[in-house]
Amino acid sequence: MPRYDFRCRSCGATFELRRPMAQANDPAVCPQGHEDTVKLLSTVAVTGAAGGAPQQAPSGGGCCGGGCCG
Ligand SMILES: [Zn+2]
């Protein structure tokens, strides 16, 4: 689950929350109870599944493909 950093503009405290990405833009409440918070740009470690599917070589080479049995 991604982690988001917030900063409270009321008391200046910074805190982090773990929430689903669907709730990334939801307002966060400071641990002190303040609601005037802003979301900070944090470096979220995203594990990207790089790489592609292995390409399958075209399998040809039937007997009649080469005209050997005609
Ligand atoms: Zn606060």
N, CA, C, O and the ligand as a Tripos MOL2 file, in Angstrom:
@<TRIPOS>MOLECULE
protein
  281   279    71     0     0
PROTEIN
NO_CHARGES

@<TRIPOS>ATOM
      1 N           0.8570   -1.1910    0.0000 N.3       1 MET1
      2 CA          0.0000    0.0000    0.0000 C.3       1 MET1
      3 C           0.8950    1.2440    0.0000 C.2       1 MET1
      4 O           1.8300    1.3360    0.7960 O.2       1 MET1
      5 N           0.6220    2.1630   -0.8570 N.am      2 PRO2
      6 CA          1.4970    3.3440   -0.9140 C.3       2 PRO2
      7 C           1.3890    4.1890    0.3350 C.2       2 PRO2
      8 O           0.4010    4.1550    1.0680 O.2       2 PRO2
      9 N           2.4180    4.9270    0.5390 N.am      3 ARG3
     10 CA          2.5080    5.7600    1.7260 C.3       3 ARG3
     11 C           2.5340    7.2190    1.2930 C.2       3 ARG3
     12 O           3.2230    7.5890    0.3430 O.2       3 ARG3
     13 N           1.7920    8.0180    1.9870 N.am      4 TYR4
     14 CA          1.6890    9.4180    1.6360 C.3       4 TYR4
     15 C           2.0940   10.2670    2.8310 C.2       4 TYR4
     16 O           1.7860    9.9750    3.9870 O.2       4 TYR4
     17 N           2.7940   11.3200    2.4870 N.am      5 ASP5
     18 CA          3.2300   12.2440    3.5290 C.3       5 ASP5
     19 C           2.3070   13.4480    3.5430 C.2       5 ASP5
     20 O           1.9200   13.9760    2.5000 O.2       5 ASP5
     21 N           1.9770   13.8520    4.7060 N.am      6 PHE6
     22 CA          1.1190   15.0210    4.8860 C.3       6 PHE6
     23 C           1.7960   15.9850    5.8390 C.2       6 PHE6
     24 O           2.6460   15.6130    6.6490 O.2       6 PHE6
     25 N           1.3970   17.2070    5.7140 N.am      7 ARG7
     26 CA          1.8740   18.2020    6.6510 C.3       7 ARG7
     27 C           0.6990   19.0120    7.1490 C.2       7 ARG7
     28 O          -0.1640   19.4460    6.3860 O.2       7 ARG7
     29 N           0.6970   19.1940    8.4300 N.am      8 CYS8
     30 CA         -0.3740   19.9470    9.0400 C.3       8 CYS8
     31 C          -0.0140   21.4240    9.0120 C.2       8 CYS8
     32 O           1.0710   21.8230    9.4350 O.2       8 CYS8
     33 N          -0.9310   22.2170    8.5140 N.am      9 ARG9
     34 CA         -0.6610   23.6490    8.4620 C.3       9 ARG9
     35 C          -1.0720   24.3500    9.7530 C.2       9 ARG9
     36 O          -0.8230   25.5410    9.9410 O.2       9 ARG9
     37 N          -1.6910   23.5990   10.6150 N.am     10 SER10
     38 CA         -2.0810   24.2070   11.8910 C.3      10 SER10
     39 C          -0.9460   24.1480   12.8960 C.2      10 SER10
     40 O          -0.6590   25.1300   13.5810 O.2      10 SER10
     41 N          -0.3000   22.9920   12.9820 N.am     11 CYS11
     42 CA          0.7620   22.8390   13.9650 C.3      11 CYS11
     43 C           2.1070   22.5590   13.3060 C.2      11 CYS11
     44 O           3.1330   22.4990   13.9830 O.2      11 CYS11
     45 N           2.1020   22.3870   11.9870 N.am     12 GLY12
     46 CA          3.3630   22.2090   11.2890 C.3      12 GLY12
     47 C           3.9210   20.8070   11.3540 C.2      12 GLY12
     48 O           5.0350   20.5590   10.8920 O.2      12 GLY12
     49 N           3.1810   19.9090   11.9090 N.am     13 ALA13
     50 CA          3.6890   18.5500   12.0310 C.3      13 ALA13
     51 C           3.5570   17.8330   10.6920 C.2      13 ALA13
     52 O           2.6440   18.0890    9.9060 O.2      13 ALA13
     53 N           4.4880   16.9420   10.4680 N.am     14 THR14
     54 CA          4.4150   16.1050    9.2840 C.3      14 THR14
     55 C           4.1470   14.6780    9.7250 C.2      14 THR14
     56 O           4.6800   14.1920   10.7230 O.2      14 THR14
     57 N           3.3310   14.0500    8.9690 N.am     15 PHE15
     58 CA          2.9990   12.6780    9.3030 C.3      15 PHE15
     59 C           2.7320   11.9430    8.0100 C.2      15 PHE15
     60 O           2.5590   12.5440    6.9490 O.2      15 PHE15
     61 N           2.7040   10.6520    8.1220 N.am     16 GLU16
     62 CA          2.5030    9.8380    6.9300 C.3      16 GLU16
     63 C           1.3780    8.8550    7.1710 C.2      16 GLU16
     64 O           1.1520    8.3650    8.2770 O.2      16 GLU16
     65 N           0.7010    8.6010    6.1000 N.am     17 LEU17
     66 CA         -0.4120    7.6730    6.1720 C.3      17 LEU17
     67 C          -0.2590    6.6380    5.0800 C.2      17 LEU17
     68 O           0.2840    6.8980    4.0070 O.2      17 LEU17
     69 N          -0.7440    5.4860    5.3840 N.am     18 ARG18
     70 CA         -0.8020    4.4370    4.3700 C.3      18 ARG18
     71 C          -2.2550    4.2210    4.0130 C.2      18 ARG18
     72 O          -3.0900    3.8690    4.8470 O.2      18 ARG18
     73 N          -2.5160    4.4410    2.7720 N.am     19 ARG19
     74 CA         -3.9040    4.3360    2.3330 C.3      19 ARG19
     75 C          -3.9120    3.8650    0.8900 C.2      19 ARG19
     76 O          -2.9200    3.9980    0.1730 O.2      19 ARG19
     77 N          -5.0150    3.3250    0.4840 N.am     20 PRO20
     78 CA         -5.1000    2.9110   -0.9130 C.3      20 PRO20
     79 C          -4.9760    4.1050   -1.8400 C.2      20 PRO20
     80 O          -5.2620    5.2400   -1.4600 O.2      20 PRO20
     81 N          -4.5450    3.8300   -3.0580 N.am     21 MET21
     82 CA         -4.3730    4.9100   -4.0090 C.3      21 MET21
     83 C          -5.6970    5.5830   -4.3300 C.2      21 MET21
     84 O          -5.7290    6.7530   -4.7130 O.2      21 MET21
     85 N          -6.7670    4.8570   -4.1770 N.am     22 ALA22
     86 CA         -8.0720    5.4380   -4.4510 C.3      22 ALA22
     87 C          -8.4070    6.5420   -3.4670 C.2      22 ALA22
     88 O          -9.2330    7.4110   -3.7480 O.2      22 ALA22
     89 N          -7.7640    6.5020   -2.3160 N.am     23 GLN23
     90 CA         -8.0190    7.5070   -1.2950 C.3      23 GLN23
     91 C          -6.8400    8.4630   -1.1480 C.2      23 GLN23
     92 O          -6.6810    9.1200   -0.1190 O.2      23 GLN23
     93 N          -6.0210    8.5290   -2.1870 N.am     24 ALA24
     94 CA         -4.8100    9.3440   -2.0920 C.3      24 ALA24
     95 C          -5.1450   10.8150   -1.9120 C.2      24 ALA24
     96 O          -4.4160   11.5440   -1.2390 O.2      24 ALA24
     97 N          -6.2210   11.2420   -2.4970 N.am     25 ASN25
     98 CA         -6.5570   12.6640   -2.4360 C.3      25 ASN25
     99 C          -7.5800   12.9790   -1.3660 C.2      25 ASN25
    100 O          -8.0810   14.1000   -1.2720 O.2      25 ASN25
    101 N          -7.8760   11.9990   -0.5790 N.am     26 ASP26
    102 CA         -8.8110   12.2730    0.5010 C.3      26 ASP26
    103 C          -8.1290   13.1270    1.5680 C.2      26 ASP26
    104 O          -6.9200   13.0180    1.7720 O.2      26 ASP26
    105 N          -8.8780   13.9520    2.2280 N.am     27 PRO27
    106 CA         -8.2720   14.7800    3.2730 C.3      27 PRO27
    107 C          -7.7770   13.9230    4.4320 C.2      27 PRO27
    108 O          -8.4120   12.9530    4.8460 O.2      27 PRO27
    109 N          -6.6380   14.3180    4.9220 N.am     28 ALA28
    110 CA         -6.0590   13.6030    6.0500 C.3      28 ALA28
    111 C          -6.1580   14.4670    7.2980 C.2      28 ALA28
    112 O          -6.1530   15.6960    7.2270 O.2      28 ALA28
    113 N          -6.2440   13.8260    8.3910 N.am     29 VAL29
    114 CA         -6.3470   14.5460    9.6580 C.3      29 VAL29
    115 C          -5.0370   14.3810   10.4060 C.2      29 VAL29
    116 O          -4.4990   13.2810   10.5310 O.2      29 VAL29
    117 N          -4.5530   15.4820   10.8880 N.am     30 CYS30
    118 CA         -3.3230   15.4900   11.6640 C.3      30 CYS30
    119 C          -3.4930   14.6230   12.9120 C.2      30 CYS30
    120 O          -4.5890   14.5250   13.4640 O.2      30 CYS30
    121 N          -2.4010   13.9970   13.3500 N.am     31 PRO31
    122 CA         -2.4850   13.2270   14.6050 C.3      31 PRO31
    123 C          -2.9640   14.0670   15.7720 C.2      31 PRO31
    124 O          -3.4940   13.5410   16.7510 O.2      31 PRO31
    125 N          -2.7740   15.3810   15.6660 N.am     32 GLN32
    126 CA         -3.2400   16.2660   16.7260 C.3      32 GLN32
    127 C          -4.7070   16.6220   16.5550 C.2      32 GLN32
    128 O          -5.3040   17.2880   17.4020 O.2      32 GLN32
    129 N          -5.2730   16.1700   15.4520 N.am     33 GLY33
    130 CA         -6.6910   16.4150   15.2640 C.3      33 GLY33
    131 C          -7.0040   17.5580   14.3170 C.2      33 GLY33
    132 O          -8.1700   17.8900   14.1060 O.2      33 GLY33
    133 N          -5.9790   18.1590   13.7490 N.am     34 HIS34
    134 CA         -6.2240   19.2640   12.8330 C.3      34 HIS34
    135 C          -6.5950   18.7180   11.4530 C.2      34 HIS34
    136 O          -6.1310   17.6610   11.0250 O.2      34 HIS34
    137 N          -7.4230   19.4590   10.8030 N.am     35 GLU35
    138 CA         -7.8630   19.0140    9.4790 C.3      35 GLU35
    139 C          -7.2440   19.8360    8.3600 C.2      35 GLU35
    140 O          -7.4590   19.5460    7.1830 O.2      35 GLU35
    141 N          -6.4890   20.8440    8.7120 N.am     36 ASP36
    142 CA         -5.8830   21.6950    7.7010 C.3      36 ASP36
    143 C          -4.5300   21.1160    7.3070 C.2      36 ASP36
    144 O          -3.4800   21.5820    7.7490 O.2      36 ASP36
    145 N          -4.5830   20.1120    6.4860 N.am     37 THR37
    146 CA         -3.3640   19.4180    6.1040 C.3      37 THR37
    147 C          -3.1910   19.4710    4.6010 C.2      37 THR37
    148 O          -4.1530   19.6370    3.8510 O.2      37 THR37
    149 N          -1.9680   19.3280    4.1830 N.am     38 VAL38
    150 CA         -1.6510   19.2820    2.7630 C.3      38 VAL38
    151 C          -0.8500   18.0250    2.5010 C.2      38 VAL38
    152 O          -0.0790   17.5620    3.3410 O.2      38 VAL38
    153 N          -1.0500   17.4980    1.3340 N.am     39 LYS39
    154 CA         -0.3310   16.2820    0.9710 C.3      39 LYS39
    155 C           0.9930   16.6730    0.3320 C.2      39 LYS39
    156 O           1.0510   17.5360   -0.5440 O.2      39 LYS39
    157 N           2.0280   16.0310    0.7790 N.am     40 LEU40
    158 CA          3.3570   16.3100    0.2570 C.3      40 LEU40
    159 C           3.6950   15.3150   -0.8270 C.2      40 LEU40
    160 O           3.1980   14.1900   -0.8810 O.2      40 LEU40
    161 N           4.5780   15.8000   -1.6910 N.am     41 LEU41
    162 CA          5.0470   14.8990   -2.7290 C.3      41 LEU41
    163 C           6.1230   14.0030   -2.1330 C.2      41 LEU41
    164 O           7.2090   14.4620   -1.7790 O.2      41 LEU41
    165 N           5.8160   12.7710   -2.0340 N.am     42 SER42
    166 CA          6.7570   11.8350   -1.4390 C.3      42 SER42
    167 C           7.2000   10.8390   -2.4840 C.2      42 SER42
    168 O           6.5310   10.6010   -3.4890 O.2      42 SER42
    169 N           8.3160   10.2870   -2.2130 N.am     43 THR43
    170 CA          8.8360    9.2810   -3.1270 C.3      43 THR43
    171 C           8.2550    7.9400   -2.7330 C.2      43 THR43
    172 O           8.6380    7.3300   -1.7350 O.2      43 THR43
    173 N           7.3480    7.5200   -3.5270 N.am     44 VAL44
    174 CA          6.6990    6.2490   -3.2400 C.3      44 VAL44
    175 C           7.4130    5.1690   -4.0380 C.2      44 VAL44
    176 O           7.5890    5.2700   -5.2520 O.2      44 VAL44
    177 N           7.8010    4.1760   -3.3460 N.am     45 ALA45
    178 CA          8.4970    3.0810   -4.0050 C.3      45 ALA45
    179 C           7.4870    2.2200   -4.7360 C.2      45 ALA45
    180 O           6.7360    1.4410   -4.1480 O.2      45 ALA45
    181 N           7.5050    2.3960   -6.0130 N.am     46 VAL46
    182 CA          6.5720    1.6140   -6.8180 C.3      46 VAL46
    183 C           7.3420    0.4950   -7.4880 C.2      46 VAL46
    184 O           8.3260    0.7230   -8.1910 O.2      46 VAL46
    185 N           6.8930   -0.6570   -7.2660 N.am     47 THR47
    186 CA          7.5380   -1.8050   -7.8800 C.3      47 THR47
    187 C           6.8600   -2.0960   -9.2020 C.2      47 THR47
    188 O           5.7950   -2.7110   -9.2640 O.2      47 THR47
    189 N           7.5040   -1.6410  -10.2430 N.am     48 GLY48
    190 CA          6.9300   -1.8480  -11.5650 C.3      48 GLY48
    191 C           7.3670   -3.1840  -12.1300 C.2      48 GLY48
    192 O           8.5440   -3.5440  -12.1200 O.2      48 GLY48
    193 N           6.4140   -3.8720  -12.6030 N.am     49 ALA49
    194 CA          6.7130   -5.1600  -13.2060 C.3      49 ALA49
    195 C           7.1590   -4.9420  -14.6400 C.2      49 ALA49
    196 O           6.3680   -4.9850  -15.5810 O.2      49 ALA49
    197 N           8.4390   -4.7110  -14.7660 N.am     50 ALA50
    198 CA          8.9560   -4.4580  -16.1050 C.3      50 ALA50
    199 C           9.1710   -5.7750  -16.8420 C.2      50 ALA50
    200 O           9.0840   -6.8680  -16.2800 O.2      50 ALA50
    201 N           9.4460   -5.6140  -18.0880 N.am     51 GLY51
    202 CA          9.6690   -6.8050  -18.8810 C.3      51 GLY51
    203 C           8.4590   -7.1370  -19.7160 C.2      51 GLY51
    204 O           7.3290   -6.7740  -19.3890 O.2      51 GLY51
    205 N           8.7100   -7.8080  -20.7550 N.am     52 GLY52
    206 CA          7.6130   -8.1510  -21.6490 C.3      52 GLY52
    207 C           7.4390   -9.6480  -21.7370 C.2      52 GLY52
    208 O           8.2460  -10.4320  -21.2360 O.2      52 GLY52
    209 N           6.3920  -10.0030  -22.3710 N.am     53 ALA53
    210 CA          6.1410  -11.4230  -22.5550 C.3      53 ALA53
    211 C           7.1290  -11.9660  -23.5830 C.2      53 ALA53
    212 O           7.4600  -11.3110  -24.5720 O.2      53 ALA53
    213 N           7.5680  -13.1370  -23.3230 N.am     54 PRO54
    214 CA          8.5100  -13.7160  -24.3000 C.3      54 PRO54
    215 C           7.8330  -13.9460  -25.6400 C.2      54 PRO54
    216 O           6.7550  -14.5310  -25.7480 O.2      54 PRO54
    217 N           8.5090  -13.4680  -26.6210 N.am     55 GLN55
    218 CA          7.9140  -13.6090  -27.9520 C.3      55 GLN55
    219 C           8.1050  -15.0300  -28.4490 C.2      55 GLN55
    220 O           9.1670  -15.6430  -28.3380 O.2      55 GLN55
    221 N           7.0400  -15.4920  -28.9870 N.am     56 GLN56
    222 CA          7.0890  -16.8600  -29.4740 C.3      56 GLN56
    223 C           7.5400  -16.8740  -30.9280 C.2      56 GLN56
    224 O           7.0020  -16.1640  -31.7770 O.2      56 GLN56
    225 N           8.5000  -17.6690  -31.1750 N.am     57 ALA57
    226 CA          9.0120  -17.7410  -32.5500 C.3      57 ALA57
    227 C           7.9720  -18.3940  -33.4420 C.2      57 ALA57
    228 O           7.3070  -19.3600  -33.0660 O.2      57 ALA57
    229 N           7.8570  -17.8390  -34.6240 N.am     58 PRO58
    230 CA          6.8750  -18.4410  -35.5550 C.3      58 PRO58
    231 C           7.3140  -19.8450  -35.9670 C.2      58 PRO58
    232 O           8.4080  -20.0750  -36.4810 O.2      58 PRO58
    233 N           6.4170  -20.7320  -35.7160 N.am     59 SER59
    234 CA          6.7480  -22.1250  -36.0170 C.3      59 SER59
    235 C           6.2270  -22.4900  -37.3990 C.2      59 SER59
    236 O           5.0230  -22.6400  -37.6060 O.2      59 SER59
    237 N           7.1050  -22.6230  -38.2910 N.am     60 GLY60
    238 CA          6.6780  -23.0270  -39.6420 C.3      60 GLY60
    239 C           7.4590  -24.2570  -40.0480 C.2      60 GLY60
    240 O           7.9530  -25.0120  -39.2100 O.2      60 GLY60
    241 N           7.5520  -24.4250  -41.2600 N.am     61 GLY61
    242 CA          8.4140  -25.4980  -41.7330 C.3      61 GLY61
    243 C           7.6770  -26.8080  -41.8650 C.2      61 GLY61
    244 O           8.2360  -27.8690  -41.5880 O.2      61 GLY61
    245 N           6.4210  -26.7470  -42.2870 N.am     62 GLY62
    246 CA          5.7570  -28.0020  -42.5970 C.3      62 GLY62
    247 C           6.3410  -28.5630  -43.8930 C.2      62 GLY62
    248 O           7.0740  -27.8910  -44.6190 O.2      62 GLY62
    249 N           6.0160  -29.7130  -44.1280 N.am     63 CYS63
    250 CA          6.5620  -30.3370  -45.3350 C.3      63 CYS63
    251 C           6.0360  -29.6540  -46.5860 C.2      63 CYS63
    252 O           6.7900  -29.3710  -47.5160 O.2      63 CYS63
    253 N           4.7060  -29.3860  -46.6000 N.am     64 CYS64
    254 CA          4.1310  -28.8120  -47.7890 C.3      64 CYS64
    255 C           4.4110  -27.3210  -47.9060 C.2      64 CYS64
    256 O           4.0550  -26.6910  -48.9010 O.2      64 CYS64
    257 N           5.0340  -26.7770  -46.9090 N.am     65 GLY65
    258 CA          5.3520  -25.3700  -46.9740 C.3      65 GLY65
    259 C           6.4530  -25.1020  -47.9690 C.2      65 GLY65
    260 O           6.4700  -24.0500  -48.6070 O.2      65 GLY65
    261 N           7.3260  -25.9910  -48.1060 N.am     66 GLY66
    262 CA          8.4490  -25.7680  -48.9750 C.3      66 GLY66
    263 C           8.2510  -26.3310  -50.3810 C.2      66 GLY66
    264 O           9.1030  -26.1840  -51.2580 O.2      66 GLY66
    265 N           7.1410  -26.9570  -50.5610 N.am     67 GLY67
    266 CA          6.8650  -27.4770  -51.8900 C.3      67 GLY67
    267 C           7.6350  -28.7430  -52.1930 C.2      67 GLY67
    268 O           7.9700  -29.0520  -53.3360 O.2      67 GLY67
    269 N           7.9010  -29.4660  -51.1110 N.am     68 CYS68
    270 CA          8.6810  -30.6690  -51.3450 C.3      68 CYS68
    271 C           7.7830  -31.8600  -51.6460 C.2      68 CYS68
    272 O           8.2370  -32.8970  -52.1300 O.2      68 CYS68
    273 N           6.4680  -31.6820  -51.3420 N.am     69 CYS69
    274 CA          5.5910  -32.8190  -51.5300 C.3      69 CYS69
    275 C           4.5060  -32.4750  -52.5060 C.2      69 CYS69
    276 O           3.3610  -32.8840  -52.3110 O.2      69 CYS69
    277 N           4.7870  -31.8060  -53.4560 N.am     70 GLY70
    278 CA          3.7910  -31.3930  -54.4040 C.3      70 GLY70
    279 C           4.0500  -32.1410  -55.6400 C.2      70 GLY70
    280 O           3.3310  -31.9740  -56.6250 O.2      70 GLY70
    281 ZN         -1.7970   19.5200   13.4060 Zn       71 ZN71
@<TRIPOS>BOND
     1     1     2 1
     2     2     3 1
     3     3     4 2
     4     3     5 am
     5     5     6 1
     6     6     7 1
     7     7     8 2
     8     7     9 am
     9     9    10 1
    10    10    11 1
    11    11    12 2
    12    11    13 am
    13    13    14 1
    14    14    15 1
    15    15    16 2
    16    15    17 am
    17    17    18 1
    18    18    19 1
    19    19    20 2
    20    19    21 am
    21    21    22 1
    22    22    23 1
    23    23    24 2
    24    23    25 am
    25    25    26 1
    26    26    27 1
    27    27    28 2
    28    27    29 am
    29    29    30 1
    30    30    31 1
    31    31    32 2
    32    31    33 am
    33    33    34 1
    34    34    35 1
    35    35    36 2
    36    35    37 am
    37    37    38 1
    38    38    39 1
    39    39    40 2
    40    39    41 am
    41    41    42 1
    42    42    43 1
    43    43    44 2
    44    43    45 am
    45    45    46 1
    46    46    47 1
    47    47    48 2
    48    47    49 am
    49    49    50 1
    50    50    51 1
    51    51    52 2
    52    51    53 am
    53    53    54 1
    54    54    55 1
    55    55    56 2
    56    55    57 am
    57    57    58 1
    58    58    59 1
    59    59    60 2
    60    59    61 am
    61    61    62 1
    62    62    63 1
    63    63    64 2
    64    63    65 am
    65    65    66 1
    66    66    67 1
    67    67    68 2
    68    67    69 am
    69    69    70 1
    70    70    71 1
    71    71    72 2
    72    71    73 am
    73    73    74 1
    74    74    75 1
    75    75    76 2
    76    75    77 am
    77    77    78 1
    78    78    79 1
    79    79    80 2
    80    79    81 am
    81    81    82 1
    82    82    83 1
    83    83    84 2
    84    83    85 am
    85    85    86 1
    86    86    87 1
    87    87    88 2
    88    87    89 am
    89    89    90 1
    90    90    91 1
    91    91    92 2
    92    91    93 am
    93    93    94 1
    94    94    95 1
    95    95    96 2
    96    95    97 am
    97    97    98 1
    98    98    99 1
    99    99   100 2
   100    99   101 am
   101   101   102 1
   102   102   103 1
   103   103   104 2
   104   103   105 am
   105   105   106 1
   106   106   107 1
   107   107   108 2
   108   107   109 am
   109   109   110 1
   110   110   111 1
   111   111   112 2
   112   111   113 am
   113   113   114 1
   114   114   115 1
   115   115   116 2
   116   115   117 am
   117   117   118 1
   118   118   119 1
   119   119   120 2
   120   119   121 am
   121   121   122 1
   122   122   123 1
   123   123   124 2
   124   123   125 am
   125   125   126 1
   126   126   127 1
   127   127   128 2
   128   127   129 am
   129   129   130 1
   130   130   131 1
   131   131   132 2
   132   131   133 am
   133   133   134 1
   134   134   135 1
   135   135   136 2
   136   135   137 am
   137   137   138 1
   138   138   139 1
   139   139   140 2
   140   139   141 am
   141   141   142 1
   142   142   143 1
   143   143   144 2
   144   143   145 am
   145   145   146 1
   146   146   147 1
   147   147   148 2
   148   147   149 am
   149   149   150 1
   150   150   151 1
   151   151   152 2
   152   151   153 am
   153   153   154 1
   154   154   155 1
   155   155   156 2
   156   155   157 am
   157   157   158 1
   158   158   159 1
   159   159   160 2
   160   159   161 am
   161   161   162 1
   162   162   163 1
   163   163   164 2
   164   163   165 am
   165   165   166 1
   166   166   167 1
   167   167   168 2
   168   167   169 am
   169   169   170 1
   170   170   171 1
   171   171   172 2
   172   171   173 am
   173   173   174 1
   174   174   175 1
   175   175   176 2
   176   175   177 am
   177   177   178 1
   178   178   179 1
   179   179   180 2
   180   179   181 am
   181   181   182 1
   182   182   183 1
   183   183   184 2
   184   183   185 am
   185   185   186 1
   186   186   187 1
   187   187   188 2
   188   187   189 am
   189   189   190 1
   190   190   191 1
   191   191   192 2
   192   191   193 am
   193   193   194 1
   194   194   195 1
   195   195   196 2
   196   195   197 am
   197   197   198 1
   198   198   199 1
   199   199   200 2
   200   199   201 am
   201   201   202 1
   202   202   203 1
   203   203   204 2
   204   203   205 am
   205   205   206 1
   206   206   207 1
   207   207   208 2
   208   207   209 am
   209   209   210 1
   210   210   211 1
   211   211   212 2
   212   211   213 am
   213   213   214 1
   214   214   215 1
   215   215   216 2
   216   215   217 am
   217   217   218 1
   218   218   219 1
   219   219   220 2
   220   219   221 am
   221   221   222 1
   222   222   223 1
   223   223   224 2
   224   223   225 am
   225   225   226 1
   226   226   227 1
   227   227   228 2
   228   227   229 am
   229   229   230 1
   230   230   231 1
   231   231   232 2
   232   231   233 am
   233   233   234 1
   234   234   235 1
   235   235   236 2
   236   235   237 am
   237   237   238 1
   238   238   239 1
   239   239   240 2
   240   239   241 am
   241   241   242 1
   242   242   243 1
   243   243   244 2
   244   243   245 am
   245   245   246 1
   246   246   247 1
   247   247   248 2
   248   247   249 am
   249   249   250 1
   250   250   251 1
   251   251   252 2
   252   251   253 am
   253   253   254 1
   254   254   255 1
   255   255   256 2
   256   255   257 am
   257   257   258 1
   258   258   259 1
   259   259   260 2
   260   259   261 am
   261   261   262 1
   262   262   263 1
   263   263   264 2
   264   263   265 am
   265   265   266 1
   266   266   267 1
   267   267   268 2
   268   267   269 am
   269   269   270 1
   270   270   271 1
   271   271   272 2
   272   271   273 am
   273   273   274 1
   274   274   275 1
   275   275   276 2
   276   275   277 am
   277   277   278 1
   278   278   279 1
   279   279   280 2
@<TRIPOS>SUBSTRUCTURE
     1 MET1         2 RESIDUE 1 A MET
     2 PRO2         6 RESIDUE 1 A PRO
     3 ARG3        10 RESIDUE 1 A ARG
     4 TYR4        14 RESIDUE 1 A TYR
     5 ASP5        18 RESIDUE 1 A ASP
     6 PHE6        22 RESIDUE 1 A PHE
     7 ARG7        26 RESIDUE 1 A ARG
     8 CYS8        30 RESIDUE 1 A CYS
     9 ARG9        34 RESIDUE 1 A ARG
    10 SER10       38 RESIDUE 1 A SER
    11 CYS11       42 RESIDUE 1 A CYS
    12 GLY12       46 RESIDUE 1 A GLY
    13 ALA13       50 RESIDUE 1 A ALA
    14 THR14       54 RESIDUE 1 A THR
    15 PHE15       58 RESIDUE 1 A PHE
    16 GLU16       62 RESIDUE 1 A GLU
    17 LEU17       66 RESIDUE 1 A LEU
    18 ARG18       70 RESIDUE 1 A ARG
    19 ARG19       74 RESIDUE 1 A ARG
    20 PRO20       78 RESIDUE 1 A PRO
    21 MET21       82 RESIDUE 1 A MET
    22 ALA22       86 RESIDUE 1 A ALA
    23 GLN23       90 RESIDUE 1 A GLN
    24 ALA24       94 RESIDUE 1 A ALA
    25 ASN25       98 RESIDUE 1 A ASN
    26 ASP26      102 RESIDUE 1 A ASP
    27 PRO27      106 RESIDUE 1 A PRO
    28 ALA28      110 RESIDUE 1 A ALA
    29 VAL29      114 RESIDUE 1 A VAL
    30 CYS30      118 RESIDUE 1 A CYS
    31 PRO31      122 RESIDUE 1 A PRO
    32 GLN32      126 RESIDUE 1 A GLN
    33 GLY33      130 RESIDUE 1 A GLY
    34 HIS34      134 RESIDUE 1 A HIS
    35 GLU35      138 RESIDUE 1 A GLU
    36 ASP36      142 RESIDUE 1 A ASP
    37 THR37      146 RESIDUE 1 A THR
    38 VAL38      150 RESIDUE 1 A VAL
    39 LYS39      154 RESIDUE 1 A LYS
    40 LEU40      158 RESIDUE 1 A LEU
    41 LEU41      162 RESIDUE 1 A LEU
    42 SER42      166 RESIDUE 1 A SER
    43 THR43      170 RESIDUE 1 A THR
    44 VAL44      174 RESIDUE 1 A VAL
    45 ALA45      178 RESIDUE 1 A ALA
    46 VAL46      182 RESIDUE 1 A VAL
    47 THR47      186 RESIDUE 1 A THR
    48 GLY48      190 RESIDUE 1 A GLY
    49 ALA49      194 RESIDUE 1 A ALA
    50 ALA50      198 RESIDUE 1 A ALA
    51 GLY51      202 RESIDUE 1 A GLY
    52 GLY52      206 RESIDUE 1 A GLY
    53 ALA53      210 RESIDUE 1 A ALA
    54 PRO54      214 RESIDUE 1 A PRO
    55 GLN55      218 RESIDUE 1 A GLN
    56 GLN56      222 RESIDUE 1 A GLN
    57 ALA57      226 RESIDUE 1 A ALA
    58 PRO58      230 RESIDUE 1 A PRO
    59 SER59      234 RESIDUE 1 A SER
    60 GLY60      238 RESIDUE 1 A GLY
    61 GLY61      242 RESIDUE 1 A GLY
    62 GLY62      246 RESIDUE 1 A GLY
    63 CYS63      250 RESIDUE 1 A CYS
    64 CYS64      254 RESIDUE 1 A CYS
    65 GLY65      258 RESIDUE 1 A GLY
    66 GLY66      262 RESIDUE 1 A GLY
    67 GLY67      266 RESIDUE 1 A GLY
    68 CYS68      270 RESIDUE 1 A CYS
    69 CYS69      274 RESIDUE 1 A CYS
    70 GLY70      278 RESIDUE 1 A GLY
    71 ZN71       281 GROUP 0 **** ****
